[in-house]
Structures are given as structure tokens and as C-alpha cells.
């Protein structure tokens, strides 16, 4: 097959790897990050392993690592570039 299809699992794994890299860059253990974000260590472990997590968890982690604004800009750009009309 010439082209591989990007899957949701691929994105979960990449996102988990990103979180793990950011956590380690700040010299935080999974426990420390969990306490800081008022989450369980298992939640952080699941996120880093590419397992199912909630959007709230992901956004908390993005906020902690100062990438929430980048994500927000991405969403805004997608809405503008695709000329979606407001849902409200």
C-alpha cells in the first residue's frame, strides 16, 4: 500500500508521546503532574499510553504545558478557513 491511513489510534499515541516529552522536559513524574492537575496517575498513564481519555483531561494538560492557546488558534483557523457558519 502506497499511502497509510492515519488512524485515531495513531493520533492518541502521538499525543501521548507529546505529553510524556513535555512532562519529562519539566522533570515531572506522572504522580506530580497528576497532583498538579487534580487528576489520577492512572489518567496520566492512560493519556501517555494512547488510551481513551476525556477532552477535559486533554485540555487541562494542554493548558498546563501552555499549548492550549495553540490548539484554540488551530480550531479558530479551521473554522475560518473552511467557512463554517456559526452553530448558534
C-alpha positions as CSV (number, residue, x, y, z in Angstrom):
1,X,0.0,0.0,0.0
2,X,1.5,3.4,-1.0
3,X,-0.3,5.5,1.5
4,X,-1.0,4.6,5.0
5,X,-4.3,5.8,6.5
6,X,-3.9,8.0,9.6
7,X,-6.0,6.5,12.4
8,X,-7.4,7.8,15.6
9,X,-5.1,5.4,17.5
10,X,-2.1,6.9,15.7
11,X,-3.1,10.4,17.0
12,X,-3.7,9.1,20.5
13,X,-0.2,7.6,20.6
14,X,1.4,10.7,19.2
15,X,-0.5,12.9,21.6
16,X,0.6,10.6,24.5
17,X,4.2,10.8,23.4
18,X,4.0,14.6,23.2
19,X,2.6,14.8,26.8
20,X,5.3,12.4,28.0
21,X,8.0,14.5,26.4
22,X,6.6,17.7,27.8
23,X,6.3,16.2,31.3
24,X,9.8,14.9,31.2
25,X,11.1,18.2,30.0
26,X,9.7,19.8,33.1
27,X,11.2,16.9,35.2
28,X,7.8,15.9,36.5
29,X,6.7,12.4,37.4
30,X,3.3,11.1,36.4
31,X,2.3,11.4,40.0
32,X,3.5,15.1,40.2
33,X,1.6,16.0,37.0
34,X,-1.5,14.3,38.2
35,X,-1.4,16.1,41.6
36,X,-0.8,19.4,39.9
37,X,-3.8,18.9,37.6
38,X,-6.1,17.2,40.2
39,X,-6.1,14.0,38.2
40,X,-5.1,10.5,39.0
41,X,-1.7,9.0,38.0
42,X,-3.7,6.3,36.1
43,X,-5.3,9.1,34.0
44,X,-1.9,10.5,33.1
45,X,-0.6,7.0,32.4
46,X,-3.5,6.3,30.1
47,X,-3.0,9.5,28.2
48,X,0.6,8.8,27.7
49,X,-0.2,5.3,26.6
50,X,-2.6,6.4,23.9
51,X,-5.6,5.0,25.7
52,X,-9.0,6.7,25.9
53,X,-9.1,9.9,27.8
54,X,-11.6,12.7,28.1
55,X,-11.4,16.0,26.3
56,X,-11.4,17.8,29.6
57,X,-8.2,15.8,30.6
58,X,-6.5,16.7,27.3
59,X,-7.4,20.4,27.6
60,X,-6.1,20.5,31.2
61,X,-2.8,19.0,30.1
62,X,-2.6,21.4,27.1
63,X,-3.2,24.3,29.5
64,X,-0.6,23.2,31.9
65,X,2.0,22.9,29.2
66,X,1.0,26.3,27.6
67,X,-0.2,24.7,24.3
68,X,-4.0,25.3,24.9
69,X,-3.8,28.6,23.1
70,X,-2.1,27.0,20.0
71,X,-4.9,24.4,20.0
72,X,-7.5,27.2,20.2
73,X,-5.9,29.0,17.3
74,X,-5.9,25.8,15.3
75,X,-9.7,25.4,15.9
76,X,-10.3,29.0,15.0
77,X,-8.3,28.8,11.8
78,X,-10.1,25.6,10.8
79,X,-13.5,27.3,11.3
80,X,-12.4,30.4,9.3
81,X,-10.6,28.5,6.5
82,X,-13.5,26.2,5.9
83,X,-16.1,28.9,6.1
84,X,-18.2,27.1,8.6
85,X,-21.2,29.1,9.7
86,X,-21.8,29.6,13.4
87,X,-23.7,26.8,15.1
88,X,-25.5,29.4,17.3
